[in-house]
Structures are given as structure tokens and as C-alpha cells.
Amino acid sequence: MIACEQEGGGYINSSLSILLIQEDHIMFNPFISSVKKNTNKVHFFDRISESRYGFLITLPSLLILLMVAVYPVLRVIYMSMTEFGITMQAKFVGQKNFFEIFTDINFFRYTRNSLIYTLGAVAISFTVGMIIALALNKNLRFTGFLRIIALWPWAIPPVVASITWKWMYNDVMGILNDLLLRCGLISQPLSWLSNGSLALASLLIVHAWIDIPFVIVLLLAGLKSIPQELYEAASIDGASNWKQFTKITLPLLKPTMMVTLLISTAFAFRTFDIVFTLTRGGPGDATELLVTYIYNNAFQFLRFGYSSALSVIMVIITILIVLFYTKVFRTNYY
């Protein structure tokens, strides 16, 4: 390069020759030429639309959902139209199990118990949860500590909570009878779980106690989403607290109330662990619910086809409850 520069003009010619040599090297180098060809290719994900790309991303989750949700539902529907003999071989019987359900007196009795249990538990949990959520929505001094106390029952597994309440309901050593006797509200201990007229009410109280924190969380989140400017404007206009609650809080809280009642009702209607831990449907069949009736038919009497048909009917009742809530709480948000 120095020699070329000394010859005067030779530097430029030498530089051009070097560039030509480099270009020839690149053109005839198979590796570099293949790299240049590959850079011109369009990636597969760049050629598909956004909707197809989203479908490909969610496809694994859809397959898992298909295996764990859709297939069991279809399997139960098929089993509801079968009958299992001594050899446990399925025999197709069509609609026989469903016809038997609607002639079964126990089905209507236990469905009634399930509805009473569900309505009572949801009414108590929603009312108490609403009151506590309204109180926790205020800027009090110990609001954070009170929220922890209010959510404490939610951290306890339902089976553990049921066993705890079973000791509290004990007619000999239970703390509940002891407190009522000391206050003079009763003259003798009550058999909460062995008395047919008290057992179902005792169960729904336990369910409500477990469900109250869930109601508080959802309603408190809904209350926090309501703009405070609306309350300030209402106060300036002279609206009372009750007017603010009925004209501002309730209308704007309707979507959250619908979701809360919907989930609480569905969970209460299919509750099994609380009933099975405390009474197992007793005394007699005073606390026998539809879900425990399904369990007994399947695992005690081995009537898998009949219990599957009962499960289908139970799902239909749940869907009707969902439609009822959707119609009652229909707002402009939906």
C-alpha cells in the first residue's frame, strides 16, 4: 500500500483492485453466498396473520383444557346413558336413568335441601360480607389489620375449618353451647349436628363463615373502583349516606355483585367437603344434599350410570342459576 502511494495515483488503482478481489471472493465463497440468500427469506411467523399467530400460541393451553375439562364432560354425558352390571361392563340404556330420576322422591328431597343450603349460606355470607366490605372501604386507623382478620378464615382449608366447627358444635364440650348457657340464651345444651331440625342450619353457617372472606375481597375491589368524586358531589348536594348507597354504590357495584353471587352460589350448590366432614348426610337424611346423593350412588351403590345422570341434571340446574343471575343483574356493562 505504501509503494502504491509513492508512485502517485497507484494507490487508488491498487485499492480498486483489492475491492474487486474481495468482491470476487465473496461471490465465489459458497458459505457467504448462502448467508446472503438466507437473509432474504421471510420467517414463518411473519407470513401468518395476527389471529392465526394468537391461535398457535394458545393451542397448547386449549389442548390441555380439552383433556381436563371437555373430555370428562363428554364422558359423563355418555355414562349417564349407560348402566353397569356386576362385571362393571357398560350397557347402553338411553334415557332410562333420566326417567328414573324424575320418578325418584329422594332426588326432589335432596335437591330441595341443596337449594335451602345454598340460599341460606349465600344470603348470610353476602350480607355479612357486604357490611364488612363497606366498613373496610372507609379510611380507618386499623383498616389494614382488620382486613387481615377478615380474610383469616379464607386461609383455612374447608376440611380443617369443618373439624374446628365440629368441636365447637359438640353438645358436651363445645364452646358454642357453653357461651349460650353462660349468657342464659338456652337452658340446656343443643345437639347442633345430631338434631334434624338444626343440622342443616348448622352446616350452612359453617359454609357462610368460610365464604365471607371471598365475598369481602370481591366487593371491596368493586368499591375501590367507584370514583370518590361521585360521593363528594352527592355530599355537596345534601344526599344522605343511605341515598349515596342506593343511588351510587349499588348501581355501580352491580357487575361485581353479580360475579360474587354467581361464584358463591355455584360453590355452595356443589359443596361436598363440609357436609361429608360434619354429618355425612345425617342425622338420617336431614343434611343429605344432591352432591352427597351423587357420591353415595356412585361409590356405595356402584350405580355409576345413575350418578352420572344426576351429575348432568346438577350441571343443568347450575346453568339455570347462572342465567337467572345474568337476567337479574343485567346492566349496560354487559
KOLDREN-192717 format. One record per residue (C-alpha): residue number from 1; chain; x, z, y. Coordinates in Angstrom, 3 decimals. Each point is the difference from the previous one (the first is absolute). Example, Ala and Ser with C-alpha at 12.3 -4.5 7.8 and 13.67 -1.06 7.14 Angstrom:
# residues 2
+-----+--------+----------+----------+----------+
: num : cadena :        u :        w :        v :
+-----+--------+----------+----------+----------+
:   1 :      A :   12.300 :    7.800 :   -4.500 :
:   2 :      A :    1.370 :   -0.660 :    3.440 :
+-----+--------+----------+----------+----------+
This chain:
# residues 334
+-----+--------+----------+----------+----------+
: num : cadena :        u :        w :        v :
+-----+--------+----------+----------+----------+
:   1 :      A :    0.000 :    0.000 :    0.000 :
:   2 :      A :    2.931 :    0.752 :    2.387 :
:   3 :      A :    1.650 :   -3.358 :   -0.775 :
:   4 :      A :   -3.160 :   -1.827 :    0.728 :
:   5 :      A :   -0.334 :    1.723 :    3.327 :
:   6 :      A :    3.532 :   -0.954 :    1.005 :
:   7 :      A :   -0.597 :   -3.689 :   -0.646 :
:   8 :      A :   -2.705 :    0.082 :    2.660 :
:   9 :      A :   -3.470 :   -1.227 :   -1.143 :
:  10 :      A :    0.905 :    0.514 :   -3.630 :
:  11 :      A :   -1.593 :    3.470 :    0.032 :
:  12 :      A :   -3.472 :   -1.436 :    0.417 :
:  13 :      A :    0.518 :   -2.646 :   -2.668 :
:  14 :      A :    1.325 :    2.573 :   -2.454 :
:  15 :      A :   -2.940 :    2.279 :    0.713 :
:  16 :      A :   -2.436 :   -2.828 :   -0.688 :
:  17 :      A :    1.763 :   -0.820 :   -3.228 :
:  18 :      A :   -0.197 :    3.638 :   -1.115 :
:  19 :      A :   -3.738 :    0.072 :    0.743 :
:  20 :      A :   -0.532 :   -3.205 :   -1.959 :
:  21 :      A :    1.908 :    1.456 :   -2.929 :
:  22 :      A :   -2.111 :    3.176 :    0.157 :
:  23 :      A :   -3.208 :   -2.051 :    0.126 :
:  24 :      A :    1.108 :   -2.057 :   -3.004 :
:  25 :      A :    0.821 :    3.205 :   -1.851 :
:  26 :      A :   -3.435 :    1.445 :    0.717 :
:  27 :      A :   -1.773 :   -3.208 :   -0.962 :
:  28 :      A :    1.786 :   -0.251 :   -3.340 :
:  29 :      A :   -0.016 :    3.738 :   -0.814 :
:  30 :      A :   -2.872 :    0.422 :   -2.498 :
:  31 :      A :   -0.415 :    3.741 :    0.658 :
:  32 :      A :   -0.353 :   -0.328 :    3.768 :
:  33 :      A :   -2.313 :   -2.981 :   -0.289 :
:  34 :      A :   -2.259 :    1.930 :   -2.375 :
:  35 :      A :   -0.149 :    2.871 :    2.481 :
:  36 :      A :   -1.079 :   -2.383 :    2.736 :
:  37 :      A :   -2.692 :   -1.422 :   -2.259 :
:  38 :      A :   -1.301 :    3.469 :   -0.923 :
:  39 :      A :   -0.320 :    1.057 :    3.621 :
:  40 :      A :   -2.451 :   -2.816 :    0.557 :
:  41 :      A :   -2.384 :    1.265 :   -2.722 :
:  42 :      A :   -3.197 :    1.855 :    1.037 :
:  43 :      A :   -0.511 :    3.398 :   -1.602 :
:  44 :      A :   -3.010 :    0.392 :   -2.329 :
:  45 :      A :   -1.613 :    2.770 :    2.084 :
:  46 :      A :    0.304 :   -2.150 :    3.135 :
:  47 :      A :   -2.155 :   -2.733 :   -1.539 :
:  48 :      A :   -3.005 :    2.195 :   -0.927 :
:  49 :      A :   -2.660 :    1.249 :    2.399 :
:  50 :      A :   -0.238 :    3.597 :    1.193 :
:  51 :      A :   -3.117 :    0.654 :   -2.090 :
:  52 :      A :    1.700 :   -1.145 :   -3.214 :
:  53 :      A :    3.092 :    1.966 :    0.900 :
:  54 :      A :   -2.107 :    3.153 :    0.437 :
:  55 :      A :   -1.717 :   -0.679 :   -3.322 :
:  56 :      A :    3.352 :   -0.303 :   -1.790 :
:  57 :      A :    1.161 :    3.299 :    1.497 :
:  58 :      A :   -3.158 :    1.868 :   -1.057 :
:  59 :      A :   -0.205 :   -1.661 :   -3.423 :
:  60 :      A :    1.938 :    2.768 :   -1.855 :
:  61 :      A :   -2.286 :    2.662 :    1.460 :
:  62 :      A :   -3.060 :   -2.041 :   -0.923 :
:  63 :      A :    1.214 :   -0.307 :   -3.572 :
:  64 :      A :    0.534 :    3.760 :   -0.248 :
:  65 :      A :   -3.461 :    0.603 :    1.495 :
:  66 :      A :   -1.444 :   -2.431 :   -2.516 :
:  67 :      A :    1.552 :    1.915 :   -2.875 :
:  68 :      A :   -0.865 :    3.539 :    1.115 :
:  69 :      A :   -3.415 :   -0.583 :    1.628 :
:  70 :      A :   -1.731 :   -3.262 :   -0.837 :
:  71 :      A :    0.780 :   -0.110 :   -3.715 :
:  72 :      A :   -1.225 :    3.587 :   -0.694 :
:  73 :      A :   -3.253 :   -0.750 :    1.851 :
:  74 :      A :   -0.601 :   -3.140 :   -2.037 :
:  75 :      A :    0.924 :    1.902 :   -3.161 :
:  76 :      A :   -2.536 :    2.759 :    0.757 :
:  77 :      A :   -2.711 :   -2.591 :    0.684 :
:  78 :      A :    0.730 :   -1.611 :   -3.359 :
:  79 :      A :    0.038 :    3.354 :   -1.799 :
:  80 :      A :   -3.354 :    0.903 :    1.578 :
:  81 :      A :   -1.550 :   -2.788 :   -2.072 :
:  82 :      A :    1.583 :    1.127 :   -3.270 :
:  83 :      A :   -0.511 :    2.719 :   -2.562 :
:  84 :      A :    2.726 :    1.686 :   -2.038 :
:  85 :      A :   -0.591 :    0.951 :   -3.619 :
:  86 :      A :    1.833 :    2.409 :   -2.280 :
:  87 :      A :    2.909 :   -2.403 :   -0.354 :
:  88 :      A :    0.202 :   -0.235 :    3.834 :
:  89 :      A :   -0.586 :   -3.734 :   -0.120 :
:  90 :      A :   -1.882 :   -1.333 :    3.030 :
:  91 :      A :   -3.324 :   -1.663 :   -0.722 :
:  92 :      A :   -1.700 :   -1.995 :    2.743 :
:  93 :      A :   -3.502 :    1.340 :    0.701 :
:  94 :      A :   -0.787 :   -1.582 :    3.380 :
:  95 :      A :   -2.179 :    2.066 :    2.330 :
:  96 :      A :   -0.936 :    2.622 :   -2.595 :
:  97 :      A :    2.067 :    2.779 :    1.593 :
:  98 :      A :   -1.553 :   -0.581 :    3.422 :
:  99 :      A :   -3.524 :    0.096 :   -1.426 :
: 100 :      A :    0.880 :    3.274 :   -1.691 :
: 101 :      A :    1.291 :    1.460 :    3.264 :
: 102 :      A :   -3.298 :   -0.526 :    1.809 :
: 103 :      A :   -1.860 :    1.733 :   -2.838 :
: 104 :      A :    2.462 :    2.903 :   -0.081 :
: 105 :      A :   -1.420 :    3.137 :    1.645 :
: 106 :      A :    3.446 :    1.555 :    0.273 :
: 107 :      A :    1.230 :   -2.922 :    2.090 :
: 108 :      A :   -2.583 :    0.631 :    2.732 :
: 109 :      A :    0.535 :    3.763 :   -0.134 :
: 110 :      A :    3.768 :   -0.196 :    0.327 :
: 111 :      A :   -0.213 :   -2.705 :    2.655 :
: 112 :      A :   -2.240 :    2.336 :    1.988 :
: 113 :      A :    2.583 :    2.790 :   -0.415 :
: 114 :      A :    2.724 :   -2.389 :    1.210 :
: 115 :      A :   -1.994 :   -0.964 :    3.084 :
: 116 :      A :   -0.764 :    3.654 :    0.842 :
: 117 :      A :    3.657 :    0.892 :   -0.488 :
: 118 :      A :    1.155 :   -2.941 :    2.130 :
: 119 :      A :   -2.442 :    0.514 :    2.861 :
: 120 :      A :    0.620 :    3.750 :    0.146 :
: 121 :      A :    3.790 :   -0.233 :   -0.126 :
: 122 :      A :    0.192 :   -2.847 :    2.537 :
: 123 :      A :   -2.458 :    1.704 :    2.377 :
: 124 :      A :    2.007 :    3.232 :    0.012 :
: 125 :      A :    3.434 :   -1.621 :    0.235 :
: 126 :      A :   -1.028 :   -2.446 :    2.718 :
: 127 :      A :   -1.774 :    2.603 :    2.152 :
: 128 :      A :    2.793 :    2.570 :   -0.224 :
: 129 :      A :    2.666 :   -2.699 :    0.368 :
: 130 :      A :   -1.660 :   -1.365 :    3.138 :
: 131 :      A :   -0.152 :    3.459 :    1.599 :
: 132 :      A :    3.648 :    0.727 :   -0.795 :
: 133 :      A :    1.116 :   -3.475 :    1.157 :
: 134 :      A :   -1.783 :    0.475 :    3.336 :
: 135 :      A :    1.689 :    3.371 :    0.410 :
: 136 :      A :    3.450 :   -1.344 :   -0.886 :
: 137 :      A :   -0.458 :   -2.897 :    2.423 :
: 138 :      A :    0.161 :    2.460 :    2.889 :
: 139 :      A :    3.354 :    0.849 :    1.556 :
: 140 :      A :    0.158 :    3.587 :   -1.218 :
: 141 :      A :    3.047 :    2.225 :   -0.202 :
: 142 :      A :    0.321 :    0.179 :   -3.783 :
: 143 :      A :   -1.442 :   -3.427 :   -0.836 :
: 144 :      A :    3.021 :   -1.074 :   -2.078 :
: 145 :      A :   -0.077 :    3.170 :   -2.109 :
: 146 :      A :   -3.769 :   -0.260 :   -0.469 :
: 147 :      A :    0.351 :   -3.592 :   -1.193 :
: 148 :      A :    2.442 :    1.115 :   -2.680 :
: 149 :      A :   -2.401 :    2.713 :   -1.157 :
: 150 :      A :   -2.910 :   -2.444 :   -0.013 :
: 151 :      A :    1.908 :   -2.529 :   -2.121 :
: 152 :      A :    1.283 :    2.576 :   -2.484 :
: 153 :      A :   -2.769 :   -0.451 :   -2.643 :
: 154 :      A :    0.798 :   -3.724 :   -0.138 :
: 155 :      A :    3.519 :    0.761 :   -1.268 :
: 156 :      A :   -1.334 :    1.838 :   -3.060 :
: 157 :      A :   -0.793 :   -2.131 :   -3.080 :
: 158 :      A :   -3.723 :    0.066 :   -0.849 :
: 159 :      A :    0.622 :    1.530 :   -3.425 :
: 160 :      A :    2.052 :    2.853 :    1.491 :
: 161 :      A :   -2.622 :    0.552 :    2.695 :
: 162 :      A :   -2.733 :    0.045 :   -2.651 :
: 163 :      A :    1.828 :    2.641 :   -2.047 :
: 164 :      A :    0.467 :    2.085 :    3.144 :
: 165 :      A :   -3.710 :   -0.203 :    0.794 :
: 166 :      A :   -0.811 :    0.824 :   -3.612 :
: 167 :      A :    1.749 :    3.350 :    0.432 :
: 168 :      A :   -1.746 :    0.536 :    3.330 :
: 169 :      A :   -3.363 :   -0.701 :   -1.661 :
: 170 :      A :    0.671 :    2.444 :   -2.831 :
: 171 :      A :   -2.949 :    2.407 :   -0.234 :
: 172 :      A :    2.208 :    2.976 :   -0.970 :
: 173 :      A :    3.306 :   -0.428 :    1.852 :
: 174 :      A :   -0.900 :   -2.708 :    2.517 :
: 175 :      A :    0.771 :    0.608 :    3.659 :
: 176 :      A :   -3.174 :   -1.771 :    1.109 :
: 177 :      A :   -2.323 :    2.501 :   -1.693 :
: 178 :      A :    2.158 :    2.869 :    1.231 :
: 179 :      A :   -0.296 :   -1.132 :    3.641 :
: 180 :      A :   -3.748 :   -0.525 :   -0.254 :
: 181 :      A :   -0.468 :    3.428 :   -1.593 :
: 182 :      A :    2.100 :    1.696 :    2.690 :
: 183 :      A :   -2.034 :   -1.743 :    2.722 :
: 184 :      A :   -3.255 :    1.043 :   -1.674 :
: 185 :      A :   -1.230 :   -3.577 :   -0.355 :
: 186 :      A :   -0.551 :    0.352 :   -3.761 :
: 187 :      A :   -0.870 :    3.003 :   -2.147 :
: 188 :      A :    1.685 :   -1.186 :   -3.204 :
: 189 :      A :    2.639 :   -2.590 :   -0.902 :
: 190 :      A :   -1.182 :   -3.581 :   -0.283 :
: 191 :      A :    0.887 :   -2.283 :   -2.901 :
: 192 :      A :    0.963 :   -2.981 :    2.102 :
: 193 :      A :    1.039 :   -2.344 :   -2.808 :
: 194 :      A :   -2.131 :    1.281 :   -2.882 :
: 195 :      A :   -3.293 :    0.051 :    1.898 :
: 196 :      A :   -1.769 :   -3.352 :   -0.210 :
: 197 :      A :   -1.537 :    0.327 :    3.463 :
: 198 :      A :    3.344 :    0.802 :    1.693 :
: 199 :      A :    2.518 :   -2.052 :   -1.974 :
: 200 :      A :   -0.570 :   -3.396 :    1.626 :
: 201 :      A :    0.030 :    1.493 :    3.502 :
: 202 :      A :    3.226 :    1.837 :   -0.835 :
: 203 :      A :    1.624 :   -3.257 :   -1.094 :
: 204 :      A :   -0.933 :   -1.964 :    3.091 :
: 205 :      A :    1.366 :    2.804 :    2.213 :
: 206 :      A :    3.367 :   -0.372 :   -1.747 :
: 207 :      A :   -0.089 :   -3.760 :    0.485 :
: 208 :      A :   -0.884 :    0.387 :    3.678 :
: 209 :      A :    2.879 :    2.457 :    0.503 :
: 210 :      A :    2.438 :   -2.532 :   -1.474 :
: 211 :      A :   -1.465 :   -2.941 :    1.950 :
: 212 :      A :   -0.162 :    1.628 :    3.453 :
: 213 :      A :    3.677 :   -0.698 :    0.937 :
: 214 :      A :   -0.465 :   -3.698 :   -0.816 :
: 215 :      A :   -3.022 :   -0.139 :    2.304 :
: 216 :      A :    1.932 :    1.799 :    2.737 :
: 217 :      A :    2.884 :   -2.486 :   -0.113 :
: 218 :      A :   -2.216 :   -3.074 :    0.293 :
: 219 :      A :   -2.334 :    1.387 :    2.656 :
: 220 :      A :    2.876 :    1.415 :    2.050 :
: 221 :      A :    1.683 :   -3.410 :   -0.025 :
: 222 :      A :   -3.253 :   -1.558 :    1.201 :
: 223 :      A :   -0.375 :    2.589 :    2.761 :
: 224 :      A :    3.540 :   -0.641 :    1.219 :
: 225 :      A :   -0.792 :   -3.708 :    0.375 :
: 226 :      A :   -2.831 :    0.647 :    2.488 :
: 227 :      A :    1.257 :   -0.452 :    3.607 :
: 228 :      A :    0.012 :    3.253 :    1.964 :
: 229 :      A :   -1.023 :   -1.876 :    3.151 :
: 230 :      A :   -3.524 :   -0.265 :   -1.367 :
: 231 :      A :   -0.322 :    3.789 :   -0.237 :
: 232 :      A :    1.490 :    0.432 :    3.469 :
: 233 :      A :   -2.476 :   -2.470 :    1.471 :
: 234 :      A :   -2.881 :    1.689 :   -1.812 :
: 235 :      A :    1.078 :    3.407 :    1.302 :
: 236 :      A :    0.096 :   -1.326 :    3.548 :
: 237 :      A :   -3.541 :   -1.317 :   -0.477 :
: 238 :      A :   -1.099 :    3.478 :   -1.104 :
: 239 :      A :   -0.495 :   -0.706 :   -3.720 :
: 240 :      A :   -0.057 :    3.087 :   -2.216 :
: 241 :      A :    2.156 :    0.414 :   -3.104 :
: 242 :      A :   -2.961 :   -0.828 :   -2.225 :
: 243 :      A :   -0.701 :   -3.184 :    1.980 :
: 244 :      A :    3.637 :   -1.014 :   -0.272 :
: 245 :      A :   -0.100 :    0.611 :   -3.748 :
: 246 :      A :   -3.190 :   -1.993 :   -0.602 :
: 247 :      A :    0.632 :   -2.820 :    2.483 :
: 248 :      A :    3.775 :   -0.467 :   -0.286 :
: 249 :      A :    1.441 :    1.675 :   -3.084 :
: 250 :      A :   -2.577 :   -0.919 :   -2.628 :
: 251 :      A :   -0.416 :   -3.702 :    0.947 :
: 252 :      A :    3.757 :   -0.608 :    0.190 :
: 253 :      A :    0.625 :    2.047 :   -3.139 :
: 254 :      A :   -2.504 :   -1.967 :   -2.096 :
: 255 :      A :    2.544 :   -2.252 :   -1.771 :
: 256 :      A :    2.158 :    3.001 :   -0.950 :
: 257 :      A :   -3.054 :    1.942 :   -1.133 :
: 258 :      A :   -1.051 :   -2.879 :   -2.236 :
: 259 :      A :    3.422 :   -0.208 :   -1.668 :
: 260 :      A :    0.152 :    3.784 :   -0.422 :
: 261 :      A :   -3.456 :    0.292 :   -1.531 :
: 262 :      A :    0.557 :   -3.044 :   -2.166 :
: 263 :      A :    3.236 :    1.259 :   -1.554 :
: 264 :      A :   -1.235 :    3.594 :   -0.307 :
: 265 :      A :   -3.217 :   -1.095 :   -1.708 :
: 266 :      A :    1.799 :   -2.290 :   -2.439 :
: 267 :      A :    2.479 :    2.745 :   -0.916 :
: 268 :      A :   -2.738 :    2.619 :   -0.394 :
: 269 :      A :   -2.172 :   -2.252 :   -2.155 :
: 270 :      A :    2.816 :   -0.605 :   -2.484 :
: 271 :      A :    1.418 :    3.541 :    0.002 :
: 272 :      A :    1.073 :    1.108 :   -3.453 :
: 273 :      A :    2.886 :    2.471 :    0.232 :
: 274 :      A :   -1.865 :    2.718 :    1.921 :
: 275 :      A :   -3.009 :   -0.018 :   -2.341 :
: 276 :      A :    2.120 :   -0.224 :   -3.138 :
: 277 :      A :    2.280 :    2.858 :    1.072 :
: 278 :      A :   -2.732 :    2.411 :    1.146 :
: 279 :      A :   -3.029 :   -0.499 :   -2.257 :
: 280 :      A :    0.454 :   -3.109 :   -2.210 :
: 281 :      A :   -3.629 :   -0.793 :    0.739 :
: 282 :      A :   -1.356 :    3.462 :   -0.797 :
: 283 :      A :   -1.740 :    2.314 :   -0.189 :
: 284 :      A :   -2.044 :   -2.200 :   -2.296 :
: 285 :      A :   -0.104 :   -3.241 :    1.953 :
: 286 :      A :   -0.631 :    1.527 :    3.434 :
: 287 :      A :    3.170 :   -1.547 :    1.458 :
: 288 :      A :    0.159 :   -3.090 :   -2.192 :
: 289 :      A :    0.681 :   -2.968 :    2.268 :
: 290 :      A :   -0.075 :   -3.699 :   -0.706 :
: 291 :      A :    3.790 :   -0.165 :   -0.209 :
: 292 :      A :    0.180 :    2.851 :   -2.533 :
: 293 :      A :   -2.823 :   -1.624 :   -1.968 :
: 294 :      A :    2.111 :   -3.167 :   -0.198 :
: 295 :      A :    2.993 :    2.042 :   -1.164 :
: 296 :      A :   -1.981 :    1.784 :   -2.709 :
: 297 :      A :   -1.477 :   -3.227 :   -1.356 :
: 298 :      A :    3.411 :   -1.650 :   -0.120 :
: 299 :      A :    2.276 :    2.742 :   -1.346 :
: 300 :      A :   -2.349 :    2.374 :   -1.822 :
: 301 :      A :   -2.607 :   -2.325 :   -1.484 :
: 302 :      A :    2.305 :   -3.073 :   -0.067 :
: 303 :      A :   -2.721 :   -2.196 :    1.519 :
: 304 :      A :    2.394 :   -2.176 :    1.956 :
: 305 :      A :   -2.477 :   -2.812 :    0.554 :
: 306 :      A :   -2.695 :    2.309 :    1.351 :
: 307 :      A :    2.459 :    1.874 :    2.225 :
: 308 :      A :    1.286 :   -3.330 :    1.353 :
: 309 :      A :   -3.564 :   -0.994 :    0.878 :
: 310 :      A :   -0.426 :    3.335 :    1.773 :
: 311 :      A :    3.192 :   -0.716 :    1.933 :
: 312 :      A :   -1.355 :   -3.377 :    1.126 :
: 313 :      A :   -3.202 :    1.667 :    1.208 :
: 314 :      A :    2.064 :    2.607 :    1.829 :
: 315 :      A :    1.963 :   -2.725 :    1.795 :
: 316 :      A :   -3.249 :   -1.702 :    1.001 :
: 317 :      A :   -1.327 :    3.269 :    1.447 :
: 318 :      A :    3.249 :    0.402 :    1.964 :
: 319 :      A :   -0.344 :   -3.533 :    1.389 :
: 320 :      A :   -3.556 :    0.786 :    1.093 :
: 321 :      A :    1.276 :    3.097 :    1.806 :
: 322 :      A :    2.621 :   -2.148 :    1.769 :
: 323 :      A :   -2.666 :   -2.465 :    1.101 :
: 324 :      A :   -2.175 :    2.859 :    1.252 :
: 325 :      A :    2.796 :    1.453 :    2.148 :
: 326 :      A :    0.921 :   -3.448 :    1.304 :
: 327 :      A :   -3.577 :   -0.613 :    1.112 :
: 328 :      A :   -0.483 :    3.436 :    1.555 :
: 329 :      A :    3.288 :    0.004 :    1.925 :
: 330 :      A :   -0.072 :   -3.660 :    0.967 :
: 331 :      A :    1.610 :   -0.390 :    3.432 :
: 332 :      A :    1.431 :   -2.753 :    2.167 :
: 333 :      A :    3.422 :    0.777 :   -1.431 :
: 334 :      A :   -0.976 :   -1.559 :   -3.331 :
+-----+--------+----------+----------+----------+
